[in-house]
Amino acid sequence: MSNILETPSYLCFCPLCQQRNPGRGFIVSARTYRAHQNAAIIHEAISGDPSVESTDDDTRMDIDNNYGDINNDNVADYDYGFDEDYNDEGEYGDVDGLLPEQFDPREDEEHDINSDEEIRPAIDIEFDGAIVDDNEAHEISIPAGSPLDHLPNPLIYIFVFLVLFQINHISERIANTLISFISVLIGGFVGEEIRQCIPHSIAGMKKWIGLDYLTEDLRMYSACPTCHAIYPLPGPERCTNPSRRMNGTLCDTPLLKSTSTSTRSNNRGMPYKKYAYYPLEDSLKRLFMRGNFEDKIEQWKSRHMEPGLFNDVYDGMMWYDLLDPNTGLPFVETPRSLMLTLNIDWFAPFDSGYSCGAIYLVCNNLPRADRFKMENVILVGVMPGPKEPSTYEINSYLEPLVDSLLRLFNGITIPTFQEPNGTVIRAALLNIACDIPAARKVGGFTSHSSTRACHKCTREFVVFPGTSNLDYSGNNIDREHGLRTRESNASAAGQWLEARTQAARTRIERETGTRWSQIHRLHYFDPVRSVLIDPMHNLFLGTADRMVRVWREHGLLTNADGVDMQELADGVVLPPGIPSLNRKIERKFGFMTAADWKAWCLVYSPFVLKNKLPAAHMSNWMNFVNACRLLSKTSITYEEIDEADRLLKMFVGRCCSLYGPESITPNMHLHLHLRETIEDFSTIYTYWLFSFERYNGFMKDAETNQKDAFELTFMKRFIEKTGALDFIHTKISSRLVGRQQELEVLLKIAGQSHIHNQQNQAQYNPLIFNQLSSDPTIDVIGSEPLPADTLLSMSEGQKTRFNGQPYELLFQHYQQHYDGVYTIMQRTPGRICCYNEVEKFRSIEIFGQQYRSASSKSIRGSHIQALFLQHGDVVAWTGQVQYYFRHVLVVDRVPKQHYFAYVRWYRTEAGQRFEQEGLEEWRNRFMADDRHSILPVHRISSQVAIVAYGTQGNPNTSKIVIIPLNRRI
């Protein structure tokens, strides 16, 4: 135990300490003292009674004579979620299973086990001859069992709500204050004994209600600070891994901190670095216990397939390539056989430059709408910083995961929701989706700066004469003989593993561009084809960023141009979800995110770069933009893949001639291999890394003390968030039987959305729905099935009556589709009457994308396009939605709900000023409303961005430029 003289101590006389130790109080740490005083202040504010018996300076016993006020400046920030409850074996200690009679209200105030600050018995203070032991558990009379077994339902609801609300919405510090307030507030209702056993912090509350069951399977490893070898706790005191010099010696780096301040009974120090790992099998057990998981992972088998169209990963060649060794059939044909995507990404949680790495998995068998929802994402581990492991050192962290994947390929038996007595489940790794540096490390390839920089082809890149820079130019790929193969990759990896000197391994890397990875243990996995080229980094963070720098280096864009382009960009009216580049363009494109670069490429640049770049340079940039427009579509055909490949080849070739071969980057070379990735794994929309970037953002928001073990904190917070719904269904729902309203609130705050069954969703087919917006020859009435999120967004609106022209236009629409429709003034018994009652909505959602209207608070997202037949040609009309509405028409005595948008269409303009940029020029005036203003929402083709152009106010010169956008499907 640390020396008691090393830490400032305080004698606490709060009501809790007074009740437990009358007249004597307790010596506690600064942190505990502050928590007790906060609770006492709240108690006094509610009850009006003085809550602190003594606040004299002499009650603060600063034993090391470092006097100071107890305030936020003098007390270090700390993390409430540390791993002090882990023992040396990497398992939870008994503290997690505390029952009410064992529960110490102070033990939930988690602290840094490596800190000198701790709760200590008041062994130095004697008042009546008795020695006070501050670590004794507070005895209460509640029987043994779960604390929730002895609480009334309202209290269960309050405590669970608070925990879930903190996980999703507020900080732990705010939650701790709320707990103190609630504890005092409810004391008069539940009795003092129950009130005193209520934890004082959110960390303790999570344990108390049983949420910690989600993280009880976490395994802890010590990690070598030098070579990143990992050891299950307790592990050795020094690293026993062979030295990276391969000279027969051991690494021998100390793994444990000095034991001089260790508080552990076995006198072992704490590891310098810890790796938190959550076994994949345990994550899958939790997923398979969900009520609808087994049905969802089989839905892909009944999908409608359209030859030559890539809609999802199931349409790629690799989905069926993996065969079951027992049956010879595709692996995925056997029920409960999962295909997983692995992502590894490093992120900087603090401003200090510290970097740690997250290992994620997603299940591709799930529908695309569910696949990347946070509750379905598996966090396998968080690799400790402060720096990334170099090259093959990442294998240490991959080894436990690969062990799990090998077991899962053969199958394990677990209970599932549909088979509670147990059934076999299987899983295999389908692909690896990372940025280029991480992909090369994980897949066992050399870096992008090596002479074998491409993991897809065998090309050896040479250096420019007199420099160390590599020449990546050239826009032709020999797909017949120049591609790497799985066999050659496995052979090179085996040679690397068997090499006995570092020089031999370096030679193999230089000749083949390959090193051994733990992934090579997966005999079925093909790193060449299955290590993906991530489009987010390749296209947007890579080339889009690179080209702006090239233009500035060649003097094609100046600072003044940046100011002008910013002014144009600020005038663009964008749909929701597309970022505004506020001041970023004029500030030389600083601090641009991946989403910013995507928006720059697809939305802003075709408009703002016109008349800024010389014609030849603008034309070549549009080759890249048009390729990105095709590749970013949520479904793509073989013809579009061919066209995108042609445009990218042309772009790379012309970049070489315009800016010199030195301008070509490894990213640009990888453009030439995107077509193989799409053919193998379908549209890039199914695997680009935008979703994973959001998960890193969530983990960075977790509160830590920024000192030690925060990787474990990140891990626990992520698992709590993704498992919140599981916790409710497993632990709480049975306790709230008959209280459906409370249960629905908890489910909603945990992240579950409720869909109102307003129509038979079994009739809904997403491909048919998409055809209604893309084929104007289809007769659309407005009553056809809609996506679930659209129905939910149009469930409760403003009821009103149509009068005048809107009613007449609605009546005309029905006349086009129904026989015998009459107005309310002409109704005849037995006929179809068009009543004038409607329900209006300001906005709706389609596939998670918000569509607004002119009646919304913001008009962003109110501009749309729909396809019409005009003189035998398919043309896109652009308009602004005024509002959305639902109307019920009784047809053959059956009420049918119809869903519409009331649209005002812009006048067409024959201008060709922006034709080369793929933009459209329209008059900034609306046509007269007619029956086409009543548009079934099914026919909305896409949202558009618009920008005013020309002399505004003059009907002859006032124009708008339409920037088309891909529709999310």
Buried (B, 14 or more C-beta within 10 A) or exposed (E): EBEBEEBBBBBBBBBBBBEBBEEBBBBBBBBBBBBBBBBBBBBBEBEEEEBBBEEEEEBBBBBEEEEEEBEEEEBBEBBBBBBBBBBBEBBBEEBBEBBBBBBBBBBBBBBBBBBBBBBBBBEEBEEEEEEBEBEEEBEBEBEEEBBBEBBEBEBBBBBBBBBBBBBBEBBBEEBBBBBBBBBBBBBEEBEEEBBBBBBBBBBBBBBBBBBBBBBEBBBBBBBBBBBBBBBBBBBEBEBBBBBEEBEEEEBEBBBBBEBEBBBBEEEBBBBBBBBBBBBBBBBBBBBBBBEEBBEBBBEBEEBEEEEEBBBBBBBBEBBEBBEBEEEEEBBBEBBBBBBBBBBBBBBBBBEEEBBBBBBBBBBBBBEBBBBBEBBBBBBBBBBBBEEBBEBBBBBBBBBBBBBBBEBBBEBBEBEBBBBEEEBBBBBBBBBBBBBBBBBBBBBBBBBBEBBBBBBBBBBBBEEEEEEEEBBBBBBEBEEEEEBBEEEBBBEBBBBBBEBEEEEBBBBBBEEBBBBBBBBBBBEBBBBBBBBBBBBBBBBBBBBBBBBBEBBBEEEBBEEEBBEBBBEBBBEBBBBBBBBBBEEBBBBEBEEBBBBBBBBBBBBBBBBBBBEBBEEEBBBBBBBBBBBBBBBBBBBBBBEBBEBBBEBBBBBBBBBBEBBEBBBBBBBBBBBBBBBBBBBBBBBBBBBBBBBBBEBBEBBBEBBBBBBBBBBBBBBBBBBBBBBBBBBBBBBBBEBBEEBEEBBEBBBEBBBBEEEEEBBEEEEBEBBBBBBBBBEBEEEBBBBBBBBBBBBBBBBEBEEEEBEEEBBBBBBBBBBEBBEEBBBBEEBEEEEBBBBBEBBBBBBBBBBEBBBBBBBBEEBBBBBBBBBBEEEEEEEBBBBBBBBBBBBBBEBEEEEBBBBBBBBBBBEBBEBEBBEEBBBBBBBBBBBEBEBBBBBBBBBBBBBBBBBBBBEEEEEEEBBBBBBBBBBBB
